[in-house]
Structure formats: C-alpha cells, structure tokens
C-alpha cells in the first residue's frame, strides 16, 4: 500500500483535526513552588528550563498569604512524610481559600506507612483537594506529576523540559497498546469458521485508517511536546521514512495472519504495537536529539517493542482467557 503526504493528511483528518492537537497545547500552564526548599529545588532542577531562576515560597499560614499562589496554574507544595501529621497539615490546608484548593498539589517525599497515606488522602478528599503525590525519588516524580495534570500536561511539558520524556514515554506506550487492541479486535472475525475470512477482509481498511491516524497524532504530539510547530505537512515530511516503515509492518501483519490460525491475531497485535512504538520512539529521538534513527536502530526498537507486548500486554488476564496460555516467541 503506497501513501503520499496528501493521503496521510486525509487519513489523519478522518479521525482528528489539526485543531484537536493545537487545543491540547493552547493552555498557559505555570508552576510555583512552596514548602521544603531542598525538596522543591531538587524537583525544580529537573522540571525547569536551564538557567531559569526558581523561587521557593514558605507554606502559607493565612488566607492573605495565599495571594502568592493566584498567578500560577498549579502550586506545588513540597514536604516529607515526617511532618505529614494530620493536625499540622490541616492547619496549612485550612489557610487555603476554597477557590484556590484545586490549584494546589502536595508533593510528599519519603517512605510512608499505608495507614498514614490513607489518613492523609482522606483528609485531602474532605477538603476538596487533590490527593498528594507520594514519591520516593525525584526521578519518578515527573511520571507521577503528569497523571495529576490531566489535559494541562501537554502545555506544561512544552514549557517545562523535565516533563517531556516522561510524557512522551507514556504516550508511546499507551497509543501502542491501544493500537494493539484495535488490531486484536479487528482480527477476531477472521477466526470465525466459514464467515471469518470474508468478515476479516472488511475489518482491514477501517483498521488501517485508525491505526495510521493514531500514529500520526502520536508523532505530532511528540513533536509539539519538544517545541516544534504544529504544522502537519512539515512534520510528516520530516518523519516520512519512519511512517512509511510502520505501514509496511501493518501490511506484513495482515499477510501473516492469513497463514497462522489462532496465533495470528496475537502476532498481528504485536506488530501493530511494535510499529506504533517505533513511530513514537523515532519521533522522540528526532525532536529531542535532532537525529534520525538508522535502519538497524529502528529494527532493534521494533524487536524490543514486540518483547514488551508479549511480556506486558499479552500477560493480561483478558488476553490469557482469549488466547490461552502464552506461547514463547
């Protein structure tokens, strides 16, 4: 199946629009830092652009002091498990006006007993506030923060470099998993006796459009995360070698599934996962490091992705029940 840039644009706009991607990056997201200075600075060094000055504010102890957080989208309050007692933290929370509480994210470093986590989380829920981020090291803080930011995460990552890799990795895995699920479900009719081969033929065109559109959106999101303009034709021209390779894998998947009964859908899903993973990883490498991957590097990433599929996706209870015991590949 041969594609050109116009074909790609038509496939993309059948599922999404450029405005969809632009809207994800339209918000102006800013952070302010409060509380424990060493903890806040350690995280800020990861999050912030190089050479940008960071101010660490004290915890507010009155409503009037909370005026400092009104100019930020999110206020990160840093502390540790040692001082997260209910009485002390209640005093801080009560000083925050109700209209500002949704802006505040408490970031708690250190090991915590389950009962402490449960009690503190319960207090935050009663105060109509986000539950704290409990983290052990700065290295996994960004992974947890992106889950708290919701759709704001795209604009935040564009501004705060420390979020970019974690967000890109999360998108790559999730979109690859979703595409594997689409390929898996679309291949099920082909396994039905008598009508299966005919029904499977009708699943292919729609599946190809959805998988391709998802891959294109993934690549454009990653480009925007690392600061590139949201320009469809410019981005697709840059990534054309990568995308063309991904389409080849989908064609191979359809061919393979015609000859391997029962195992076919799982293999097809693994190829959809691997092809999408390659697109995302190669886009990340290009926009972060300004480097196109070699054919060998792309093949190595694809092999790694397929192992990820069989280790992490095919292990799920749902897949086990559908296909029986996992086979070695």
VENHU-V549356 format. One record per helix or strand. SS is the DSSP state (A for helix, B for strand). FROM is the first residue (numbers start at 1). LEN is the number of residues. If there is no record, write none. Layout:
BEGIN
((SS	FROM	LEN) (SS	FROM	LEN))
END
This chain:
BEGIN
((A	5	11) (A	18	7) (B	31	5) (A	37	11) (B	56	2) (A	64	6) (B	74	7) (A	81	3) (A	86	9) (A	98	6) (B	104	6) (A	114	13) (B	133	3) (A	138	12) (A	152	8) (A	161	31) (A	196	30) (A	232	26) (A	263	27) (A	295	19) (A	317	7))
END
